[in-house]
Amino acid sequence: MQIHLKTLGCRLNEAELETWAQAFQARGHGITRDIQDAQLVVLNSCAVTQDAVKKSKQLIRRIHRDNPQANLVVSGCYATLNEAEAAQLMGVDLIVGNQDKNQLVEKVLEELNLDSMPAMSTEPGEISLFSRGRQRAFVKVQDGCRYRCTFCIVTVARGEESSRPIQAVVDEINALHAQGIQEAIITGVHLGGYGSDINSNLVELVSEILNKTEIPRLRMGSLEPWELPEGFFELFKNPRLMPHLHLPLQSGSDSVLRRMARRCKTAEFAELVSKARAAIPHFNITTDIIVGFPGETEEEWRESVEYIQNLGFGHIHIFSYSPREGTKAAGLPDQVSREIKKQRSQQLHALAETMRQDFVADNLGCLAEVLWEGQTEGLDNGMTRYFGYTPNYLRVACNVPDGINLENRILPARLHTAQSQFIAAQLD
C-alpha cells in the first residue's frame, strides 16, 4: 500500500510524520510524495489560530477532491479539538486524536482493515525523510505543556507533558545517522520542560545524545525561554550542537507579557540572550512576536519595539493577533483594530529586515561548516548553484562546476556577499 503523509503547522507535526513514515514502512508499506498514487492519506492538522483551523478544513476537502478513492485519516490539533466537525467532513474515514498519536499506525491499519505484511517488510528499508530531504530530520522528544499562555490553544490540544526516554531518542538518532542523515533537530511542545515527568532534563538529554551518537550536527527546535536547566549554555562548547536558538519572546513589554501569562520577563530574556552570545561568537537568536495583543497600547508598542531593536534578532516570525476560540485572550477587553495591527506589523517587518541584514553583515568573511542540501539551481555558464545552512542557520549558496556533487556533505565555505535570499559563499 502506498501512503501519502501531509502536515500543517509546527516542526513537531513534521517530526511525527517522520515517525509514522518509519512505522508504516516497517509494516511493509510505501511512502509516496504523489497524492494521486496513494491508497491512504494521513493529515496531521493544526489549530494554533483560527486561520490554521480554516486551512486544515480546506486541506481535508482538497485531499478528498484530489484522490476520492483513498482512505483519509486526520490527526493533530484540529482533529483533537474539533473531532465531531472533522469526522463529518467529506472523505474522512478516521480521526486519531493527539492522545492516540503514538498508536496511529496500529489504529489505522486495524480499524480500516488495511494491515498487511508483504515479503518486502522483512527487508531493511530506507527511512522516508520526505519532509526535509535526506540531510536533516526532526526528532520528537517531548509532547504537551503544563503552562497556559492566554493566547495558546495548543496546550489544550496536546495535553499533559510527556517525555520520551533518553535511550529511545538516542536509538532513533543513531538509526537516522545510519541512513545518512547529517543533522537531527529535537522538537517538543515545551522542549525546555523535557524530563519533568521522568526525572530528567534537557541538559541530560542533549549530553547523552552528544555522547552516545556520532551524528555530526544536533539542533534544537523552538524553546520557551524559561526553565532552562543549569549548565544549558555549557552544552554549546561542543561544536556538534548548533549555535542557534529560536526563543519565542512574543512581546517586548512586560505589561503585555503579564496579560499573555508568559513566564519570562524582558530582563530575564535579555540575560538568556547575553549568555548565548557569550557562549559562542555569532550565536543566532530568532524569535516570535505577536502584534496587537488585546489591550496593547501605543506606549506598550513603542516599549516593545525599542526593546526588540536594542536586543537584536537574526530573524523574527511576526504574527498579527487574531482571537482563538477557547483561549482566555479571546475574551479580553480592548481588542486592537485590524488597521492598527497592520501598521504595527509593517513597522516590525521593516525593523526585522534591518536586524537580519545587520546579523548577516556581521557574519560576512567568516568561514563556516555548511551542510549542503539537495536543492540546486542550474546556471547558464556550466555551473550549478547549491544551497545549504551554516551552523547558526544562515542560508548560503555556492556555485560549483557541473558534475561536482555537494549534496549531504559538510564542507567549509567562506561567506562573502549578502544577497536578498541567501549569502553567497565560496568553498574554502
C-alpha positions as CSV (number, residue, x, y, z in Angstrom):
1,M,0.0,0.0,0.0
2,Q,1.2,3.5,-0.9
3,I,0.7,6.2,1.8
4,H,0.9,9.9,1.4
5,L,1.6,12.0,4.5
6,K,0.7,15.7,4.9
7,T,1.1,18.2,7.7
8,L,0.2,21.7,8.6
9,G,1.8,23.7,11.5
10,C,4.8,23.2,13.7
11,R,8.0,21.2,13.4
12,L,6.6,18.8,16.0
13,N,4.0,17.8,13.5
14,E,6.7,17.2,10.9
15,A,8.6,15.1,13.4
16,E,5.5,13.0,14.0
17,L,5.1,12.4,10.2
18,E,8.7,11.1,10.1
19,T,7.9,8.6,12.9
20,W,4.7,7.5,11.2
21,A,6.5,7.1,7.9
22,Q,9.1,4.8,9.5
23,A,6.4,2.8,11.3
24,F,4.3,2.3,8.1
25,Q,7.5,1.2,6.3
26,A,8.3,-1.3,9.0
27,R,4.9,-2.8,8.3
28,G,5.8,-3.2,4.6
29,H,4.0,-0.2,3.2
30,G,5.5,2.5,1.0
31,I,5.6,6.3,1.3
32,T,4.7,8.4,-1.8
33,R,5.1,12.1,-2.5
34,D,2.3,11.9,-5.1
35,I,-1.1,12.0,-3.6
36,Q,-2.6,10.5,-6.8
37,D,-0.6,7.3,-6.2
38,A,-1.8,6.9,-2.6
39,Q,-4.3,4.4,-1.2
40,L,-4.1,6.1,2.2
41,V,-3.6,9.7,3.1
42,V,-2.8,10.8,6.7
43,L,-3.1,14.5,7.6
44,N,-1.5,16.0,10.7
45,S,-3.7,19.0,11.2
46,C,-3.2,22.3,13.1
47,A,-5.3,24.6,15.2
48,V,-2.9,27.2,16.6
49,T,-5.0,30.0,15.1
50,Q,-8.5,30.3,13.5
51,D,-6.7,30.6,10.2
52,A,-5.0,27.3,10.8
53,V,-8.4,25.7,11.5
54,K,-9.7,27.1,8.2
55,K,-6.6,25.8,6.3
56,S,-7.0,22.4,7.9
57,K,-10.6,22.1,6.8
58,Q,-9.7,23.4,3.3
59,L,-6.8,20.9,3.0
60,I,-9.1,18.0,4.0
61,R,-11.6,18.9,1.3
62,R,-8.8,19.3,-1.3
63,I,-7.3,15.9,-0.4
64,H,-10.6,14.2,-0.9
65,R,-11.1,16.1,-4.2
66,D,-7.7,15.2,-5.5
67,N,-7.9,11.5,-4.6
68,P,-11.5,10.5,-3.6
69,Q,-10.6,6.8,-3.7
70,A,-8.0,7.0,-0.9
71,N,-8.8,6.4,2.7
72,L,-8.3,9.6,4.6
73,V,-7.1,9.8,8.3
74,V,-6.9,13.1,10.1
75,S,-4.9,13.6,13.3
76,G,-3.4,16.7,15.0
77,C,-4.7,19.6,17.0
78,Y,-7.7,20.5,14.7
79,A,-8.9,16.9,14.8
80,T,-8.5,16.7,18.5
81,L,-10.3,20.0,19.4
82,N,-13.0,19.6,16.7
83,E,-13.4,15.9,16.5
84,A,-17.1,15.8,15.6
85,E,-16.7,18.5,13.0
86,A,-13.7,16.9,11.4
87,A,-15.3,13.5,11.3
88,Q,-18.3,14.9,9.3
89,L,-16.1,16.4,6.6
90,M,-16.4,14.7,3.2
91,G,-13.9,11.8,2.7
92,V,-12.7,11.5,6.3
93,D,-12.6,7.8,7.3
94,L,-10.9,8.0,10.7
95,I,-10.0,10.6,13.4
96,V,-6.9,9.9,15.6
97,G,-6.7,12.4,18.4
98,N,-3.4,13.6,19.8
99,Q,-3.8,11.3,22.8
100,D,-3.6,8.3,20.5
101,K,-0.8,9.6,18.1
102,N,1.7,7.1,19.4
103,Q,-0.6,4.3,18.2
104,L,-1.7,6.0,15.0
105,V,-0.2,3.4,12.6
106,E,-1.6,0.4,14.5
107,K,-5.1,2.1,14.8
108,V,-5.2,3.0,11.1
109,L,-4.2,-0.5,9.9
110,E,-6.6,-2.2,12.3
111,E,-9.7,0.0,12.2
112,L,-9.5,0.5,8.4
113,N,-8.7,-3.2,7.8
114,L,-5.5,-2.2,5.9
115,D,-3.0,-4.3,7.8
116,S,-0.7,-6.5,5.7
117,M,2.9,-7.9,6.0
118,P,4.2,-8.3,2.4
119,A,7.5,-10.0,2.0
120,M,9.3,-6.7,1.5
121,S,8.5,-5.8,5.1
122,T,11.3,-8.1,6.3
123,E,13.9,-6.3,4.3
124,P,15.6,-3.2,5.6
125,G,14.0,-0.1,4.0
126,E,15.1,3.5,3.8
127,I,13.6,6.0,6.2
128,S,11.2,8.3,4.4
129,L,12.6,11.7,5.3
130,F,10.3,13.3,2.8
131,S,9.8,16.5,4.7
132,R,13.3,17.9,4.8
133,G,15.2,16.0,2.1
134,R,17.9,13.5,3.1
135,Q,20.1,15.9,5.1
136,R,18.2,16.6,8.3
137,A,15.4,15.1,10.3
138,F,13.1,16.2,13.1
139,V,13.0,14.1,16.2
140,K,10.2,14.4,18.6
141,V,11.4,14.1,22.2
142,Q,8.6,15.6,24.2
143,D,4.8,16.5,23.9
144,G,2.4,18.6,25.9
145,C,2.8,21.6,28.1
146,R,1.7,22.4,31.7
147,Y,1.5,26.1,31.2
148,R,-1.4,28.1,29.9
149,C,-0.4,31.2,27.9
150,T,-3.6,33.1,27.4
151,F,-3.4,33.1,23.6
152,C,-2.4,29.4,23.1
153,I,-4.8,26.6,22.3
154,V,-2.0,24.1,21.6
155,T,-1.6,23.2,25.3
156,V,-5.3,22.2,25.4
157,A,-5.0,20.1,22.3
158,R,-1.7,18.4,23.2
159,G,-2.5,17.6,26.8
160,E,-0.1,16.9,29.7
161,E,3.7,16.8,29.4
162,S,5.2,13.5,28.3
163,S,8.9,12.9,27.6
164,R,10.4,10.1,25.6
165,P,13.1,8.0,27.3
166,I,16.6,9.2,26.5
167,Q,17.7,5.8,25.1
168,A,14.7,5.8,22.7
169,V,15.8,9.2,21.4
170,V,19.4,8.1,21.1
171,D,18.4,5.0,19.2
172,E,16.3,7.0,16.8
173,I,19.1,9.4,16.1
174,N,21.6,6.6,15.6
175,A,19.2,5.0,13.1
176,L,18.8,8.2,11.2
177,H,22.6,8.7,11.1
178,A,23.0,5.2,9.7
179,Q,20.6,6.2,6.9
180,G,22.9,9.1,6.0
181,I,21.2,11.9,8.0
182,Q,23.7,14.6,9.0
183,E,21.6,16.8,11.3
184,A,18.9,15.9,13.8
185,I,16.6,18.6,15.2
186,I,15.0,17.7,18.5
187,T,11.5,19.2,19.0
188,G,8.7,19.3,21.5
189,V,5.7,21.4,22.6
190,H,7.6,22.6,25.6
191,L,11.2,21.4,24.8
192,G,12.6,23.2,27.9
193,G,10.4,21.1,30.1
194,Y,11.8,17.8,28.8
195,G,12.2,15.3,31.6
196,S,9.7,16.9,34.0
197,D,7.8,13.6,34.1
198,I,10.7,11.1,34.0
199,N,13.2,12.7,36.5
200,S,15.5,14.1,33.8
201,N,16.0,17.4,32.0
202,L,17.1,18.9,28.6
203,V,20.8,19.1,29.6
204,E,20.9,15.4,30.4
205,L,19.1,14.6,27.1
206,V,21.4,16.7,24.9
207,S,24.5,15.5,26.7
208,E,23.6,11.8,26.2
209,I,22.8,12.4,22.5
210,L,26.2,14.0,22.1
211,N,28.0,11.2,24.0
212,K,26.1,8.3,22.5
213,T,25.7,9.3,18.9
214,E,28.1,10.4,16.2
215,I,25.6,12.5,14.2
216,P,27.7,15.5,13.0
217,R,25.1,18.1,13.8
218,L,22.4,18.5,16.5
219,R,20.0,21.4,16.6
220,M,17.2,22.4,19.0
221,G,13.7,23.4,17.8
222,S,11.7,26.2,19.3
223,L,12.4,26.6,23.0
224,E,10.4,28.6,25.5
225,P,12.7,31.0,27.4
226,W,12.2,29.6,30.9
227,E,13.1,26.5,32.9
228,L,16.4,26.0,31.1
229,P,18.4,23.7,33.3
230,E,21.7,24.6,34.9
231,G,24.6,24.1,32.6
232,F,22.4,24.6,29.5
233,F,24.7,27.1,27.7
234,E,27.8,25.0,28.6
235,L,26.4,22.5,26.1
236,F,27.3,24.7,23.2
237,K,31.0,24.3,23.8
238,N,30.5,21.1,21.8
239,P,30.8,22.1,18.1
240,R,28.2,19.4,17.1
241,L,25.5,21.4,18.9
242,M,24.5,24.2,16.5
243,P,24.7,27.8,17.8
244,H,21.1,28.8,17.0
245,L,18.1,29.1,19.3
246,H,14.5,30.1,18.5
247,L,13.3,31.7,21.7
248,P,9.7,33.0,21.4
249,L,9.5,36.4,23.1
250,Q,6.0,37.4,21.9
251,S,6.3,40.9,23.2
252,G,9.0,43.4,24.4
253,S,6.6,44.9,27.0
254,D,6.4,43.4,30.5
255,S,2.8,44.5,31.0
256,V,1.7,42.7,27.7
257,L,3.7,39.6,28.8
258,R,1.7,39.6,32.0
259,R,-1.6,39.6,30.1
260,M,-0.3,36.8,28.0
261,A,0.7,34.8,31.1
262,R,4.2,34.4,29.8
263,R,6.7,33.2,32.5
264,C,9.7,35.2,31.3
265,K,10.1,38.9,31.8
266,T,12.1,41.1,29.4
267,A,15.1,41.4,31.7
268,E,15.3,37.6,32.1
269,F,15.0,37.1,28.3
270,A,17.8,39.6,27.7
271,E,20.0,37.7,30.2
272,L,19.4,34.5,28.3
273,V,20.4,36.2,25.0
274,S,23.5,37.6,26.6
275,K,24.5,34.1,27.9
276,A,24.0,32.6,24.4
277,R,26.1,35.2,22.7
278,A,28.8,34.9,25.3
279,A,28.9,31.1,24.7
280,I,29.9,31.3,21.1
281,P,30.6,34.1,18.5
282,H,27.8,34.8,16.0
283,F,25.2,32.9,18.0
284,N,21.9,33.3,16.2
285,I,18.8,34.2,18.3
286,T,15.5,34.2,16.4
287,T,12.1,34.8,17.9
288,D,8.3,35.1,17.6
289,I,6.4,38.4,18.2
290,I,2.6,38.8,18.4
291,V,1.5,42.2,17.2
292,G,-1.7,43.8,18.5
293,F,-2.4,41.6,21.6
294,P,-5.6,42.7,23.3
295,G,-5.1,45.9,25.2
296,E,-1.7,46.7,23.6
297,T,-1.4,50.5,23.9
298,E,0.7,52.8,21.8
299,E,3.1,53.2,24.7
300,E,3.4,49.4,25.2
301,W,4.0,49.0,21.5
302,R,6.8,51.7,21.5
303,E,8.3,50.0,24.5
304,S,8.2,46.6,22.7
305,V,9.8,48.0,19.5
306,E,12.6,49.7,21.4
307,Y,13.3,46.5,23.4
308,I,13.4,44.4,20.2
309,Q,15.7,46.9,18.5
310,N,18.1,47.1,21.4
311,L,18.3,43.3,21.7
312,G,18.6,42.4,18.0
313,F,17.5,39.2,16.3
314,G,18.6,37.3,13.3
315,H,15.0,36.7,12.3
316,I,11.5,37.4,13.6
317,H,8.3,35.4,13.0
318,I,5.6,38.1,13.1
319,F,2.0,37.2,13.9
320,S,-0.9,39.7,14.0
321,Y,-3.0,38.7,16.9
322,S,-6.4,37.0,16.0
323,P,-8.8,35.7,18.6
324,R,-8.7,32.0,19.1
325,E,-11.9,30.4,20.4
326,G,-11.2,28.5,23.6
327,T,-8.4,30.8,24.8
328,K,-8.6,33.3,27.6
329,A,-7.2,36.1,25.4
330,A,-10.2,35.8,23.1
331,G,-12.4,37.3,25.9
332,L,-10.0,40.1,26.9
333,P,-11.2,43.6,26.6
334,D,-9.8,46.3,24.3
335,Q,-9.2,44.2,21.2
336,V,-6.8,46.1,18.8
337,S,-8.2,47.2,15.5
338,R,-7.2,45.5,12.3
339,E,-5.8,48.7,10.9
340,I,-3.5,49.3,13.9
341,K,-2.3,45.7,13.8
342,K,-1.5,46.1,10.1
343,Q,0.5,49.3,10.8
344,R,2.4,47.8,13.7
345,S,3.1,44.7,11.7
346,Q,4.6,46.7,8.8
347,Q,6.8,48.6,11.2
348,L,8.1,45.5,12.8
349,H,8.7,43.8,9.4
350,A,10.9,46.7,8.4
351,L,12.8,46.6,11.7
352,A,13.2,42.8,11.5
353,E,14.7,43.1,8.0
354,T,17.2,45.7,9.1
355,M,18.3,43.5,12.0
356,R,18.5,40.5,9.7
357,Q,20.8,42.4,7.4
358,D,22.9,43.6,10.3
359,F,23.3,40.0,11.5
360,V,24.2,38.8,8.0
361,A,26.8,41.6,7.7
362,D,28.4,40.5,10.9
363,N,28.9,37.0,9.5
364,L,30.5,38.1,6.2
365,G,34.1,37.0,5.9
366,C,33.6,34.1,8.3
367,L,34.5,30.5,7.5
368,A,31.6,28.2,8.2
369,E,31.0,24.5,8.0
370,V,28.0,24.2,5.7
371,L,25.6,21.3,5.3
372,W,24.9,21.3,1.6
373,E,21.4,20.3,0.6
374,G,19.9,18.6,-2.5
375,Q,18.3,21.9,-3.7
376,T,20.2,23.1,-6.7
377,E,19.8,25.7,-9.4
378,G,21.3,25.2,-12.8
379,L,23.2,28.2,-14.2
380,D,24.0,29.1,-17.8
381,N,27.8,29.0,-17.5
382,G,28.3,25.4,-16.8
383,M,27.9,25.9,-13.1
384,T,25.4,24.6,-10.6
385,R,24.3,26.5,-7.5
386,Y,24.0,24.5,-4.3
387,F,22.2,25.8,-1.2
388,G,22.9,24.9,2.4
389,Y,22.9,26.1,6.0
390,T,25.6,27.3,8.4
391,P,25.7,26.0,12.0
392,N,24.0,29.3,13.1
393,Y,21.2,28.7,10.5
394,L,22.1,31.2,7.8
395,R,21.1,30.1,4.3
396,V,24.1,30.2,1.9
397,A,24.7,29.4,-1.8
398,C,27.8,28.3,-3.6
399,N,28.4,27.9,-7.4
400,V,30.4,24.9,-8.5
401,P,31.2,23.3,-11.9
402,D,28.6,20.9,-13.2
403,G,29.3,17.4,-12.2
404,I,30.5,18.3,-8.7
405,N,28.1,16.9,-6.1
406,L,27.9,18.7,-2.8
407,E,24.6,17.2,-1.6
408,N,24.6,16.0,2.0
409,R,28.2,16.9,2.5
410,I,29.5,19.2,5.3
411,L,32.2,21.4,3.8
412,P,33.7,24.7,4.9
413,A,32.8,27.8,2.9
414,R,33.8,31.5,3.2
415,L,30.8,33.8,3.4
416,H,31.4,36.8,1.1
417,T,28.3,38.6,-0.3
418,A,24.8,39.2,1.1
419,Q,22.0,38.5,-1.4
420,S,18.3,39.0,-0.8
421,Q,17.5,35.3,-0.1
422,F,20.9,33.9,0.8
423,I,24.6,34.6,1.4
424,A,26.9,33.9,-1.5
425,A,29.8,31.7,-0.3
426,Q,32.9,30.1,-1.8
427,L,34.3,26.6,-0.9
428,D,37.4,27.0,1.2
